[in-house]
Amino acid sequence: MAVLVVEDIRKSFGGVAAVNGVSFALEARRIYGLIGPNGSGKTTLFNCITGLERRDAGRVTFKGERIDHLKPSQVANRGVGRTFQVIRVFPELTALENLLVVTRGPRADAERRGREMLEFVKLERLAGEYAGNLSYGQQKLVEFVRVLMTDPALILLDEPAAGVNRTLLNDLLVAVTRLRDEGRTILLVEHDMKVVMGLCETVFVLDHGEKIAEGPPGVIQADERVVEAYFGR
Amino acid sequence: MRPPRGSFLVILALGVVALAIYPAYGTGYGVRAMLQMFMWIALAGSWNLISGLTGYVSFGHVAFFGVGAYAGAILITTHGWAWPLAALAGGVAACLLALVIGYPCLRLKGPYFAIAMLGLNEVLRALVSYFEGLTGGGNGLSLPTLDASRAIYYVMGGLALAVTGVTYAILTSRFGLRLMTIREDEIAAEAMGIDTFRHKLAAFLLSAVGPGIAGALTARDQGYIEPISVFPLVVTVTMIVMVLFGGKGTVWGPVLGAVALFVIQEIVWARYPYVHPLLFGAIIVAVVLLMPRGVLGLLQLRYRLPRTI
């Protein structure tokens, strides 16, 4: 059964149709890519799935339940986690506190889990540092493990590779693969084609708010419409 | 580096004991002055919860003080309630107002919330003036004569202590961290599964109780209230300046700000009444320009101290 089903989602801003009738379905335990030129509607689609934008029309179903009318926090609590294109850590909270805010249950357990997560991305040394004082790459990692703290079944990553150096990027790719092996589903927006082609099992291509192609990376790369959308005729 | 916790607690306990025995030796003026200082600590500490911690800057917080004052005064004069009970009712009234106002206003962001709160205060003052039958209108409301300053001193002191204690409890909890995420980045907080509206509303209700009780106590202590005396904008501004001066989002910042500014105000006001507003303006400008995080915020950053200072 599909984890997430998106049906005919539409969202306009003023006269601009940012997302114009997009449908797709995500199966469990897979890594999907969402690509497209700037302004093709990728982030808006993310926002419609996570409730940050209210869609104009269409349906979003997560694990068989409609989630398109829910508040972002309700969507998150049902198991949909996300990161942002522009980093959104809580700067005046420490790295560890950034992770603690999403936890419930005994505090000691939460702190232990938080420290494990920071260890996982090699930031345990900086647990007590304000997130705002960390480097861009480190903040990106904090944001990444903060999502994992919510134990999401579906993770939406908005340009995880942007501005991240090669070493860090490799760690990140390994981590994403591991999350998939744990049984989670990942949908990522990415401009770095190497990342998309190397990581994703299925790729969706958006252009002007519409899905113009869907398939394995190899097929997508050779698709005429995709090449045209990116480079023009 | 952290100051040793034990010695701090000893100093705190000594301070509380000293304040507890003060009325036995102090003059009537002294007791009144200290009582007012407690009031400012309670007000500044309450404002800090919604505005310093949660980031929703309220420019109308005195509205809760005024509603508490009127609720308390009406219950005392027309229903013959004992003042401690009326003080509690003042807190409840302020809380109810926060609930009614919070639903629409906490959906507003940034300056819009600040302005809505400012408007709320003006509306309340107008309403209180209009409903003469209940509130005495512009003539105000006189409470039966009663000298309870010393008793009110203890209750107001307890209130200041309670507000500070609650702030400590919140700041060291994950609930407090979640309130701070709203200040830091509300959208990210919501996307992480934090129900930001419910958290904001909880902080708002908590921030209204203290001013409501303080308002009712002040009404009892002064024996007479009128719309201008319990809904003045300058009280909100003073709360804000105290918190900004001491350090917003910390436990002791509002206390430090309230004590420092109250003492300065008393000294300057007594000697140079016309300089007083000028000085206040100068402090606002200096704090905003030179140390936007306040005294404790500055120390906190420089010496890497926890927020519980």
Interface residues (C-beta under 8 A of the other chain):
Chain A: T50 L52 K71 P72 S73 Q74 A76 N77 G81 R82 F84 R88 V89 F90 P91 E92 L93 E97 L100 V101 V102 T103 R107 A110 R146 V147 T150
Chain B: R174 L177 R178 M180 T181 R183 E184 D185 I187 A188 A189 E190 A191 M192 G193 I194 D195 T196 F197 G249
